[in-house]
Amino acid sequence: MRRKLFLTVAALTVLVIMFSGTALASPANLSGDEESTAALVELSKPEENFSTFNVFCHVSGTAEPGVKVTVYIKKSNKDTYEKLMVDGKEVTWEVGQPGLFIQTIELERDKVNRILIYAEKNDDFQIIKRKITVKKQTWKELLKNGIKLEDLISKIIKN
């Protein structure tokens, strides 16, 4: 009798652990058509859709502690958003006690980068989409941003 009770409790414990772990895992792919179920984050950057010459973009804002934020990107040849990976790791974090978050991501130059910020806590989630166009730098911008003449000549010779 004790053995059956022990096995039942052990099995229930394993099930609870399994399902609580998968409930916090953000989806591998998103279509971008999902409807948010809550307002979990207030995004301050990136602003609405914009254009820039800078390949680096800040994702920042405020949220209550415990909200998990994941960044997705839509490649031009794909129909869905996929988790943004940097050095083999997904770009995801949990908002800490101050309630502020900031993460720098790198985008592709000379493209419209479609990113999706997915915030989740418990069974609620929020989706925010942005289009960020990273323009190709012209010679004027390269010189303005402080490229050295030696580097410029080196790049010309390599090409």
C-alpha positions as a Markdown table, in Angstrom:
| # | Residue | x | y | z |
|---|---|---|---|---|
| 1 | Met | 0.0 | 0.0 | 0.0 |
| 2 | Arg | 2.8 | 2.4 | 0.9 |
| 3 | Arg | 4.6 | 1.5 | -2.3 |
| 4 | Lys | 1.6 | 2.4 | -4.4 |
| 5 | Leu | 1.1 | 5.7 | -2.6 |
| 6 | Phe | 4.8 | 6.5 | -3.0 |
| 7 | Leu | 4.8 | 5.6 | -6.8 |
| 8 | Thr | 1.6 | 7.7 | -7.3 |
| 9 | Val | 3.1 | 10.7 | -5.5 |
| 10 | Ala | 6.4 | 10.3 | -7.5 |
| 11 | Ala | 4.6 | 10.1 | -10.8 |
| 12 | Leu | 2.5 | 13.2 | -10.0 |
| 13 | Thr | 5.6 | 15.1 | -9.0 |
| 14 | Val | 7.3 | 14.2 | -12.3 |
| 15 | Leu | 4.3 | 15.3 | -14.3 |
| 16 | Val | 4.0 | 18.6 | -12.5 |
| 17 | Ile | 7.7 | 19.3 | -13.1 |
| 18 | Met | 7.5 | 18.3 | -16.8 |
| 19 | Phe | 4.5 | 20.6 | -17.5 |
| 20 | Ser | 5.7 | 23.5 | -15.4 |
| 21 | Gly | 8.9 | 23.5 | -17.4 |
| 22 | Thr | 7.3 | 23.4 | -20.8 |
| 23 | Ala | 4.8 | 26.2 | -19.8 |
| 24 | Leu | 7.6 | 28.7 | -19.6 |
| 25 | Ala | 9.2 | 27.7 | -22.9 |
| 26 | Ser | 8.5 | 30.2 | -25.6 |
| 27 | Pro | 7.5 | 28.7 | -29.0 |
| 28 | Ala | 10.2 | 27.9 | -31.5 |
| 29 | Asn | 8.3 | 29.7 | -34.4 |
| 30 | Leu | 5.6 | 32.2 | -34.5 |
| 31 | Ser | 3.4 | 33.3 | -37.5 |
| 32 | Gly | 3.1 | 36.9 | -36.2 |
| 33 | Asp | -0.7 | 36.7 | -36.4 |
| 34 | Glu | -1.2 | 35.6 | -32.8 |
| 35 | Glu | -3.3 | 37.9 | -30.7 |
| 36 | Ser | -1.8 | 39.1 | -27.4 |
| 37 | Thr | -3.6 | 38.1 | -24.3 |
| 38 | Ala | -2.1 | 40.7 | -22.0 |
| 39 | Ala | -0.1 | 43.9 | -21.8 |
| 40 | Leu | 3.1 | 42.6 | -20.1 |
| 41 | Val | 5.7 | 45.0 | -21.4 |
| 42 | Glu | 5.9 | 48.7 | -22.3 |
| 43 | Leu | 8.5 | 48.8 | -25.1 |
| 44 | Ser | 10.6 | 52.0 | -25.4 |
| 45 | Lys | 13.0 | 50.8 | -28.1 |
| 46 | Pro | 12.9 | 50.1 | -30.9 |
| 47 | Glu | 10.5 | 52.8 | -31.6 |
| 48 | Glu | 7.9 | 52.3 | -34.3 |
| 49 | Asn | 9.2 | 51.1 | -37.7 |
| 50 | Phe | 12.2 | 53.1 | -38.7 |
| 51 | Ser | 15.3 | 53.3 | -40.9 |
| 52 | Thr | 18.9 | 53.5 | -39.8 |
| 53 | Phe | 22.5 | 53.0 | -40.9 |
| 54 | Asn | 23.4 | 51.3 | -37.6 |
| 55 | Val | 23.3 | 47.5 | -37.5 |
| 56 | Phe | 22.9 | 47.5 | -33.7 |
| 57 | Cys | 19.5 | 48.0 | -32.2 |
| 58 | His | 18.5 | 48.2 | -28.5 |
| 59 | Val | 15.4 | 46.3 | -27.3 |
| 60 | Ser | 14.4 | 48.0 | -24.1 |
| 61 | Gly | 11.4 | 48.9 | -21.9 |
| 62 | Thr | 9.7 | 48.1 | -18.6 |
| 63 | Ala | 7.8 | 45.2 | -17.3 |
| 64 | Glu | 6.9 | 43.6 | -14.0 |
| 65 | Pro | 9.6 | 41.2 | -12.6 |
| 66 | Gly | 9.3 | 37.7 | -13.8 |
| 67 | Val | 8.2 | 38.5 | -17.4 |
| 68 | Lys | 10.2 | 36.4 | -19.9 |
| 69 | Val | 11.1 | 38.3 | -23.1 |
| 70 | Thr | 12.3 | 36.6 | -26.3 |
| 71 | Val | 13.3 | 38.2 | -29.6 |
| 72 | Tyr | 12.3 | 36.6 | -32.9 |
| 73 | Ile | 13.3 | 37.6 | -36.4 |
| 74 | Lys | 11.7 | 36.9 | -39.8 |
| 75 | Lys | 14.0 | 35.9 | -42.6 |
| 76 | Ser | 13.0 | 37.0 | -46.1 |
| 77 | Asn | 12.8 | 33.4 | -47.3 |
| 78 | Lys | 10.7 | 32.1 | -44.3 |
| 79 | Asp | 7.0 | 32.4 | -43.6 |
| 80 | Thr | 7.4 | 32.5 | -39.8 |
| 81 | Tyr | 9.4 | 34.3 | -37.2 |
| 82 | Glu | 12.2 | 32.3 | -35.6 |
| 83 | Lys | 14.0 | 32.8 | -32.4 |
| 84 | Leu | 17.0 | 35.2 | -32.8 |
| 85 | Met | 20.1 | 33.2 | -32.1 |
| 86 | Val | 23.5 | 34.8 | -31.2 |
| 87 | Asp | 26.5 | 32.4 | -30.8 |
| 88 | Gly | 24.1 | 29.4 | -30.8 |
| 89 | Lys | 22.0 | 30.8 | -27.9 |
| 90 | Glu | 18.5 | 32.3 | -28.2 |
| 91 | Val | 18.1 | 36.0 | -27.3 |
| 92 | Thr | 15.8 | 35.7 | -24.3 |
| 93 | Trp | 15.9 | 36.9 | -20.7 |
| 94 | Glu | 13.7 | 37.3 | -17.6 |
| 95 | Val | 13.0 | 40.8 | -16.3 |
| 96 | Gly | 14.5 | 41.3 | -12.9 |
| 97 | Gln | 13.5 | 43.3 | -9.8 |
| 98 | Pro | 13.8 | 46.9 | -11.1 |
| 99 | Gly | 11.4 | 46.1 | -13.9 |
| 100 | Leu | 13.7 | 47.5 | -16.6 |
| 101 | Phe | 15.3 | 45.6 | -19.4 |
| 102 | Ile | 17.7 | 46.3 | -22.3 |
| 103 | Gln | 19.3 | 44.0 | -24.8 |
| 104 | Thr | 21.4 | 44.9 | -27.9 |
| 105 | Ile | 20.8 | 42.9 | -31.0 |
| 106 | Glu | 22.5 | 43.0 | -34.4 |
| 107 | Leu | 20.5 | 43.3 | -37.6 |
| 108 | Glu | 21.3 | 42.6 | -41.2 |
| 109 | Arg | 22.5 | 45.5 | -43.3 |
| 110 | Asp | 20.8 | 46.6 | -46.5 |
| 111 | Lys | 17.5 | 44.8 | -45.5 |
| 112 | Val | 14.2 | 45.3 | -43.8 |
| 113 | Asn | 14.6 | 43.4 | -40.5 |
| 114 | Arg | 11.3 | 42.2 | -39.2 |
| 115 | Ile | 11.6 | 41.5 | -35.5 |
| 116 | Leu | 9.0 | 40.3 | -33.0 |
| 117 | Ile | 9.2 | 40.7 | -29.3 |
| 118 | Tyr | 7.4 | 38.0 | -27.4 |
| 119 | Ala | 6.7 | 38.6 | -23.7 |
| 120 | Glu | 5.2 | 35.9 | -21.5 |
| 121 | Lys | 4.3 | 35.3 | -17.9 |
| 122 | Asn | 2.2 | 32.4 | -16.7 |
| 123 | Asp | -0.4 | 31.8 | -19.4 |
| 124 | Asp | -0.4 | 35.3 | -20.7 |
| 125 | Phe | 1.7 | 36.7 | -23.6 |
| 126 | Gln | 2.2 | 39.8 | -25.6 |
| 127 | Ile | 3.5 | 40.3 | -29.1 |
| 128 | Ile | 5.1 | 43.5 | -30.5 |
| 129 | Lys | 6.3 | 43.6 | -34.1 |
| 130 | Arg | 8.7 | 46.1 | -35.6 |
| 131 | Lys | 10.3 | 46.7 | -39.1 |
| 132 | Ile | 13.8 | 48.1 | -39.0 |
| 133 | Thr | 15.4 | 49.0 | -42.3 |
| 134 | Val | 19.2 | 49.0 | -42.0 |
| 135 | Lys | 20.5 | 51.0 | -45.0 |
| 136 | Lys | 23.6 | 50.4 | -46.9 |
| 137 | Gln | 26.3 | 52.8 | -45.9 |
| 138 | Thr | 27.5 | 55.2 | -48.5 |
| 139 | Trp | 31.1 | 56.5 | -48.7 |
| 140 | Lys | 29.9 | 59.8 | -47.1 |
| 141 | Glu | 28.5 | 58.0 | -44.1 |
| 142 | Leu | 31.7 | 55.8 | -43.8 |
| 143 | Leu | 33.9 | 58.9 | -43.7 |
| 144 | Lys | 31.5 | 60.7 | -41.4 |
| 145 | Asn | 31.5 | 57.8 | -38.9 |
| 146 | Gly | 35.3 | 58.0 | -38.7 |
| 147 | Ile | 36.6 | 55.3 | -40.9 |
| 148 | Lys | 40.4 | 55.6 | -41.3 |
| 149 | Leu | 41.8 | 56.2 | -44.7 |
| 150 | Glu | 44.1 | 53.1 | -44.3 |
| 151 | Asp | 41.0 | 50.9 | -43.6 |
| 152 | Leu | 39.2 | 52.4 | -46.6 |
| 153 | Ile | 42.1 | 51.6 | -48.9 |
| 154 | Ser | 42.4 | 48.2 | -47.4 |
| 155 | Lys | 38.8 | 47.5 | -48.1 |
| 156 | Ile | 39.1 | 48.7 | -51.7 |
| 157 | Ile | 42.1 | 46.6 | -52.3 |
| 158 | Lys | 40.5 | 43.4 | -50.9 |
| 159 | Asn | 37.4 | 43.9 | -53.1 |
